[in-house]
């Protein structure tokens, strides 16, 4: 007698969502479940029809993340090996002019709740992994094994301290899963060298999703540049190569110290890094009559959930309005939002209002998004989160 696999039965509503191409099944759409935390489960539309196979979470509102659509259970290791190899081939084909990028972007690489970032230099390659659900967490050693087998890295760090893990009942931990991982890894982004702290830096050490925007922003750099919310100077350093003077601002002392250090190591003497709250600093700069030829705004996600959208919108409007006031005629504003809950139309609406209130005629020069190594899965709107709009003050 064959053993019945862990099984989940999904409501009509949940089935329709799956058919529309979304891999998430919410707990409210689960009719019946026989599974342990992190199990690979057979997903049934009703008692007979198999929708596919997915990962079960006993805690999250996202109860199942679908992996395959077939009726037979996938060989998990083979599936992960294939999808990781495809993800790597895609990045290789992009011809990225850098030695650090996101190798696996979770749902968009059909590996839900798994993130793998790659940092490399002449001394070797390191991976920083995040397993953000019960299922991928249970499979950390399998994922590490696949990475070691395919890429022969010097080390793999499990950087499992994002707060979202709490939704899965998982602890926050940072541990080496394989080999050795140094405290700092020097990587290259275009002509710039950046020193990444994989254990202690924000995210997995860098904002890799902004890499292409850093380079694009450099095209608009001239005269005086302001990089607000600079972190380690991702925008500031690229722009300093073309600008006369760059002022970089962040409220984190560690980030400001890192920006200074990176500027020094790259021989850029025209970068001033200042520890300040951007909201206050924009006001100060205006009252002292300063003007800039290019301004970058790259704040943290102001809207972490739907309930905070109104406040987030007010925050985005305030900084953009103030930045528009500080912009010289013909100057560019490179303005970002990484809040998924503030989507592109809403963000553009905020910018419109800011321009109207600031009494500035602004044109839209470019609509950009997260770098291509952070792909957007068309049927999963949640995978499109980073907007980067380039505006120009006409006169
Ligand atoms: N532009 C960076 C990433 C910025 S992440 C890059 O491309 O690499 C957002 C940054 O904003 C973080 O470094 C955080 O420390 C900083 N921050 C958050 N709130 C702030 C505030 N009110 N004023 C200044 N900096 C702030």
Boltz pocket constraint, residues with backbone or C-beta under 6 A from the ligand:
constraints:
  - pocket:
      binder: B
      contacts: [[A, 202], [A, 206], [A, 207], [A, 210], [A, 228], [A, 229], [A, 230], [A, 231], [A, 232], [A, 233], [A, 234], [A, 235], [A, 249], [A, 250], [A, 251], [A, 252], [A, 255], [A, 276], [A, 277], [A, 278], [A, 279], [A, 298], [A, 299], [A, 300]]
      max_distance: 6.0
